[in-house]
Amino acid sequence: MKSGKNAAKKIAVLAIFTALSLIAFIIENQFPPMFIPGARMGLANIFSFAALIMYSPVEAFAIVAIRTGLGAVYAGNVSALLYSFTGGVVSMTISSVLMYAVYPRISVMSVSVLAAVAHNITQNAVFVLLSGTTLTFGYMPYLMLIGVVSGAIVGGVTMLVFKKVPQSVFERMLGKKAEKLPE
């Protein structure tokens, strides 16, 4: 009975993270882009990053997939799904590898920054592949800078949440002792 209760709890937490991620995406989509067309802060990534830290890459990828799919539908821009999904998959892959292979030798902030930069580079590469417009590679330095800033914000907020929310809250969400949460 206990494992069924924990599974239901996990699904509920992941549903909440997905909903919060989608809400952050929709709200952020209401503001004009930062300096470059399509550039956003990526605050929705806080929740998939938190799921990666709390659970595993599978749950984090699920949040990314559901958020990008529903976000494209709600935003009315299904073509953006190609950019958001591929960027999200690449950045979550990098985050997963770094969190499971290198962390804690590098910080959560570093993981987030590297993932955000990879996300922006991937989206730009997908645009170039689909449009054939190689001139947009000229945006790459700006996209990398925006990736550093947005990755630092996402990583900082994620670290702040794990520092300020009592450990017991995470243990209730996980249904067990929280072992690998950042301090």
C-alpha positions in Angstrom: 0.0 0.0 0.0 2.8 2.4 0.9 4.5 2.2 -2.6 1.1 3.0 -4.3 0.7 6.0 -2.0 4.2 7.2 -2.8 3.5 6.7 -6.6 0.4 8.7 -6.3 2.2 11.4 -4.4 4.9 11.5 -7.0 2.4 11.8 -9.8 0.7 14.6 -8.0 3.9 16.5 -7.4 4.9 16.1 -11.0 1.5 17.3 -12.2 1.9 20.4 -10.0 5.4 21.0 -11.3 4.1 20.6 -14.9 1.2 23.0 -14.2 3.5 25.6 -12.6 5.9 25.3 -15.5 3.2 25.8 -18.0 1.9 28.8 -16.1 5.4 30.4 -15.9 5.7 29.8 -19.7 2.4 31.4 -20.5 3.0 34.4 -18.3 6.5 34.8 -19.7 5.2 34.6 -23.2 3.1 37.7 -22.6 6.2 39.9 -22.3 8.2 41.0 -25.3 11.4 39.0 -26.1 14.7 40.0 -24.5 16.8 41.9 -27.1 16.6 39.2 -29.7 13.4 37.7 -31.3 12.2 34.7 -29.3 14.7 35.2 -26.5 13.0 34.5 -23.1 14.2 34.1 -19.5 13.1 30.5 -19.4 11.6 30.6 -15.9 9.5 27.5 -16.7 12.7 25.5 -16.6 12.9 25.9 -12.8 10.3 23.2 -12.4 11.8 20.6 -14.7 15.2 21.3 -13.2 13.7 20.8 -9.7 12.1 17.5 -10.9 15.5 16.4 -12.2 17.1 17.1 -8.8 14.3 15.5 -6.8 13.5 12.5 -8.9 15.3 11.6 -12.1 15.8 12.5 -15.8 12.7 10.6 -16.8 10.4 12.8 -14.7 12.2 16.0 -15.8 11.9 15.0 -19.5 8.2 14.3 -19.0 7.7 17.8 -17.7 9.7 19.3 -20.6 7.7 17.3 -23.1 4.3 18.1 -21.7 5.1 21.8 -21.1 6.4 22.4 -24.6 3.5 20.5 -26.2 0.8 22.3 -24.2 2.7 25.6 -24.3 2.8 25.5 -28.1 -0.9 24.8 -28.2 -1.8 27.5 -25.7 0.5 30.1 -27.4 -1.0 29.2 -30.7 2.4 28.6 -32.2 2.8 24.9 -33.0 6.0 25.6 -35.1 7.6 26.9 -31.8 7.3 23.3 -30.6 10.2 22.3 -32.8 12.4 24.9 -31.2 11.2 24.6 -27.6 11.1 20.8 -27.6 14.5 20.3 -29.1 16.1 23.0 -27.0 14.5 21.5 -23.9 15.6 17.9 -24.7 19.2 19.0 -25.3 19.4 21.2 -22.2 17.8 18.5 -20.0 20.1 15.9 -21.4 23.1 18.1 -20.5 21.6 18.9 -17.1 21.0 15.1 -16.5 24.5 14.1 -17.4 26.1 16.9 -15.3 23.8 16.3 -12.3 24.4 12.6 -12.2 28.1 12.4 -13.4 29.7 15.6 -12.1 27.6 17.2 -9.4 28.6 18.2 -6.7 32.0 19.0 -8.2 30.2 21.7 -10.2 27.4 23.7 -8.8 23.7 23.6 -9.6 24.2 27.1 -10.9 26.9 25.9 -13.4 24.7 23.1 -14.6 21.8 25.5 -15.2 24.0 28.0 -17.1 25.5 25.3 -19.3 22.0 23.9 -20.0 20.6 27.3 -20.8 23.4 28.2 -23.2 23.0 24.8 -24.9 19.2 25.4 -25.2 19.7 28.7 -27.0 22.4 27.3 -29.3 20.1 24.3 -30.1 17.1 26.5 -30.9 19.2 28.7 -33.2 20.7 25.6 -35.0 17.2 24.2 -35.5 16.0 27.5 -36.9 19.0 27.6 -39.3 18.3 24.0 -40.4 14.6 24.6 -41.0 14.9 28.1 -42.6 18.3 27.8 -44.3 19.1 31.3 -43.0 22.6 31.0 -41.8 22.7 34.7 -41.0 21.0 34.0 -37.6 24.3 32.4 -36.5 25.3 36.0 -36.0 22.9 36.0 -33.0 24.9 33.3 -31.3 27.1 35.5 -29.1 24.0 37.3 -27.8 22.1 34.0 -27.4 25.0 32.6 -25.4 25.1 35.8 -23.2 21.3 35.6 -22.6 21.8 31.9 -21.8 24.3 32.7 -19.1 22.0 35.3 -17.6 18.8 33.2 -17.8 20.7 30.0 -16.6 22.0 31.9 -13.6 18.6 33.2 -12.8 17.0 29.7 -13.1 19.8 28.1 -11.2 19.7 30.7 -8.5 16.0 30.5 -8.0 16.2 26.7 -8.0 19.0 26.7 -5.4 17.1 29.3 -3.3 14.0 27.1 -3.3 16.0 24.1 -2.1 17.7 26.2 0.6 14.7 28.1 1.9 12.0 25.4 1.8 12.4 23.1 4.8 13.8 19.6 4.0 10.7 18.0 5.5 8.6 19.4 2.7 10.7 17.7 0.1 10.7 14.5 2.1 6.9 14.6 2.2 6.9 15.2 -1.6 9.4 12.4 -2.2 7.8 10.0 0.3 11.3 9.2 1.7 14.4 10.8 3.1 15.7 13.5 0.7 19.3 12.6 0.0 20.7 14.4 -3.0 19.1 17.8 -2.7 21.4 20.8 -3.1 22.3 22.8 0.0 
